[in-house]
């Protein structure tokens, strides 16, 4: 006959007699869920990074055209280009210094005013245009006097904090100041480029950091990033922000300052801090970087004797994602290179350095070590663009440290909002995916004509379907 019917039972922790076995099942399920979440986050980060690199490649492809337009405008006497503004500033340098000597300390740079500026920005206030122009003009003169590589020695009982990309996210900057304090003899700050674009408070970030630089010139250092560049800002948001808050003259003044920013800092004589990475030219030394010209038209052979490629590599390069890769290859960003760990060891050993700290890439934990622990990537814009879900991070040097010995990380979702207008609220995984899809859709629409032409060529039978 038929076997007796036995209802199916599902094994659950409650039905197990052994509590240890139940705990094992729960732990196993939790680990599987963690791995799935981590995998989803990694996939999303890869999508967003790929989309951003594709966007940067398109922008870099337009840079040559923009430069030719700029030169043509200036050659016919238009006199309103970025280059002419900067050259005019250089011509007026001594007059500006005399004017500053006559007026004394700028009102915006008293200790009380700096505190008021920080508090005001935290409450969503805007820097007045007259103050913005004053800060930018004075900062430009100060940057002209700095070297291309700044040397920093951390004093006994002191600290040096390296901040990575901020990209207009004011919450992150104010959180760091709230955590560590403002610059002082015992606290040096290095801002490692990419202060602007993406986020909507880039003006406030730059003006605050520049004001602190003017107040504490020996304890605040700003390296140039690839986004401190007008051709990038036109397409990535900073120009639009300047126009909404001020006018185009202010945008030009920002760049009059940006072109004089140093390229790197050397901390305790042992760690090189720069935005992107190594030049592809293996003969380049730290002294060569010290001798790279700054100011307008620095990428011309006239100013840098044929070595203008070094500048783009320093600002745009990344360590290769494959730990076994050796040598160099061109970057998908359209500028700079990807370099292998052999290049890292060769350069650092030749220069007697222990490590390199760079930024330029969004990494999930805010900081990431590569190339046998000698290259650190630090990224400080937490939950980048409101979609990435990454931690923000800064690295810290103490007196005598040859490489960073402390890492400070924060999760934006667990912070109270400091500047509520900044779009930094953590979103769900599905919202992140929608953001990636939305960005991809924008690229498709922008390139619709080229895509349709490609489809017509591939679909020779006019089936209306294309396989990949």
Buried (B, 14 or more C-beta within 10 A) or exposed (E): EEEEEEEEEEEEBEEBEEEEEBEEEEEEEEEEEEEEEEEBBEEBBEBBBEBBBBBBBBBBEBBEEBBEEBEEBBEEEEEEBBBBBBBEBBEEEEEBEEEBEEEEEBEBBEEEBBEEBBEBBBEBEBBEEEBBBBBBBBBBBBBBEBEBBBEBBBEEEBBBBBBBBBBBBBBBBBBBBEEBEBBEEBBBBBBBBBBBBBBBBBBBBBBBBBBBBBBBBEBBBBBBBBBBBBBBBBBBBBBBBBEEBBEEEBBBBBBBBBBBBBBBBBBBEBBBBBBBBBBBEEEBEBEBBBBBBBBBBBBEEEBBEEBBBBBBBBBBBBBBEEEEBEEBEEBBBBBBBBBBBEBBEBBBEEBEBBBBBBBBBBBBEBBBBBBEEBBBBBBBBBBBBBBBBBBBBBBBBBBEBBBBEEBBBBBBEEBEEBBEEBBBEBBEEEEBBEBBEEBBEEBEEEEEEEBEEEEEEEEEEEEEEEEE
